[in-house]
Amino acid sequence: MQSIAIVDERYESLPVFPLPTFVIFPQTTQRLHIFEPRYRMLVSDALATNRLLVLVGLKPGWEESYYGSPPAHEVGSLCRIVNEERLADGRYNLYVHCLARVRVRTIHQLQPYRTGEVEVIDEIVDDPVELEAAIERLSSTVRGLMMQRGDHASLLAQALSSSKKAGILTHRVATVLAFDPTVRQALLETPSAKERAERLVDIASDLLLRTTELEAVGHEGEVGLLN
């Protein structure tokens, strides 16, 4: 595998917005509610300039120093504010679109909020045959899960049909399929669409197995009641 310089940019000073148990993937959109004074200022400053900010997840143990500067993951998401609503009390409702995965090189605490120097992490160029096979396995496994899990079927179907580009498709499937913050962070840090697809196959297979097992237990209970 080799890297491809789809984007080769370094940003010297961008506002950094750390959030616990939060990950947003490239080429997806997320709604945010901003209520803390320091992050209201961050949003106000971003809106007054290039509308860019970096969302990063906090590492385990963040609760002890949340109102200080708890340690954050080095890999986060470069996002652009695409829509905003400022409420009467100064809070914000935002929609942000993730442009790229970035590595935070340096953090500065020069303002009430953090700023940082970041650089875009390029995607890996996978072997096309292996990538196609991995995407086919993912699509097949997710379709099987959709038949069992009606609660997420429409969202999964939408993710599968949203793009023919493997990188975008895997990010959008991950948004719907991966719930655990640690797993989501690991997927964000994976610059290979083939590897992301393989990890998502494992996640979908595990969910499918657990759903099948729960259904089997339910049917056994029904038989017991009938007897």
N, C-alpha and C positions, 0 to 999 in steps of 0.2 A: 504494500500500500504506500502511496505517496500523498503528500498534502498538495492542495491546489489553492492558489491565492485568489479566491473569489473576492475577498475583501482584505485589504492589507492596510488597516488604519490603527493609529494609536491616538488616544485622547488624553491630553495631559491633565485636565481638571474637569471632572464631571461629578455632579452630586450623586452620592451613594446612599441608597435607601435600603437598610437592612430590615428583613422581616423574618420572624421565626416561622419555621415549618412551611416555607413558601418557595416555590420554584415556578418560573414561567419559561416555556420553551420557545425557541426561535420560530417566527412566522405564526405565532398565535397571539390572541388578544385576551386581556384580563381586565376585570373591573376592580378598582381599588377605592377604599374609603379612607381618606386622610384626616386624622383628627388631632394628633399631637402637634403642639405649637411649633416645634423645631422642624417637623416634616411639612407643616403648612408653609413655612418659610422656604423650605427646599422646593416645594412645588411652585410657589410664587416666583422664585428665582429662575427655575427651569422654564416656566411659561414666558418669562420676560426675555429669554435668550433663545436657545435652540430647541427647547422642549424635550431635551434628552435627559435621562437619568439611568442609573445602574441599579437594578434590583439584585440583592444578594441574600442568600439564606444565612441565618445565624447557626453557628455550631452548637452541639449539645452543651447544656450548662448555661445557656444565655440568660436564664431567668435571674441568676444571681447579680447580673450587672446590666440589665436591660436599659436602664435609664442613664447608663454611662456609655461605654463603648465595648460591648461584648464582642468576642471574636467572631468573624464572619468567614464564610467560605471564600476561597480565592477565585473560584469560577462563578460568574453570575450572568445576568442578562442585560444587554443594552436595549433600552426601551425608549420609544417616542410617545409622548402624550398626544393622542389623536382626538380626544374629546374631553372636555372638563366642565364641571358644574360647581361653582362656588356657592356655598350655602350662606345663609344670613349670619351665622355665628362664626364664619371663617373656615369651616371645614370644607373639604373638597370631595366630590365624586369624580373619579377619573376612569377613562378607558385608555389603556396603554397597549401598544403593539410592540412585541419583541422583535428587534431587528437582527440581533446576532448574539452568539455566545461570546463572552469576554473573560479575560483573566485580569484580575485586579493586581497591578504591579506595586502600587504605593498608595497608602491611605494617609490623608491629611485631616487633622481635626482643627481647622482654622476658623470654623464657623460653628453655630449651634448644631450643625449636622456635618457629617463627614463628606469629604470630596476625595477623589482618587484618580490616579493615572491608570488607564486600562488599555488593553489591546485586544483586538478581535482574534478569536481562535478560528482558524480555517477548518473547513471540513476535510476529511480524508477521502482520497479517491480510491474506492473499493474496486476489486475485480468485478467487472460487469456481470459475468455469469454467476458468480457467487452471490452478488447483491440481488440479482433477479430471483434466484432460488430462495434467498432469505425473505424477500418481500412476499413471494408466493406462499411460503410457509406461514408467514404472519397473517396474510389475508385469509388463508384457509382456517387457521386457528381462531381468529377473531370472528369469522362468520359462524363457526361452530358455537362460540360463546354467545353470540347474538341470539341464537336459537334457544339458548337456555336462560339468558338474562334479559328479560324484556325491559327491565328498568333502564338499561343503558344501551339498548339496541339501536335506537335512533341516533344517539350521539356517536356510537362506534361506526355506524353506517356512514354518517356524514364525514367522519374523519377519514375513513377508507377511500371515499370518493372525492375528497377535497383536492387532491393533487396527484399527478403522475410522477412527480419528483420524489425519489425515495427519502431524501433528507427531510423534506417538509412533511411527507406522509407519516414518517416515524415519529416526528415531534408532535404531530396532532393526535396520533393514536396514543402516544404516551400521556398527553394531557388528560385523556379520558380514562385510560386503562391503569395508570400507575397512581396509587393513592398514598403510599408511604413516602414521607418527605425524604428519607434517606435514599430510597430507590429512585425517586425523581431527581435528586441531586446527582446520583451516579449516572443516570441517563443523560442529564444535561452535560456532564463532564465527558461523555463519550463522543468523540468527533467522527466516528464512523457510522454511517447509516446501516451498514450490514450488521455491525455489532449491536446497535440499538434494536434492530429488527429481531435479532436472535434473543436478546434479553426480554423483549416484549412477547415473543413466542412463549418463553418460560413463564412469564407472568400470566398470560392468557390461559396457558395450559393448566396452571395451578388453580386459577379461578374456575375454570371449567370442571376440573376434578372435584373441587370443593362443592360446587353447585350440584354436581351429580350425586355426590355422597349425601348432601343434605336432602335431596329429593328422595334418595333411597331410604333414608331414615324416616322421612315423612310418610312414604308409602308403607313402611313396616308398621308405623304407628296406626295408620288407617286400618291395616289388616287386623291388628290387635284389637282395635275398637269394634270391628265388625264381628270378631269372634267373641 
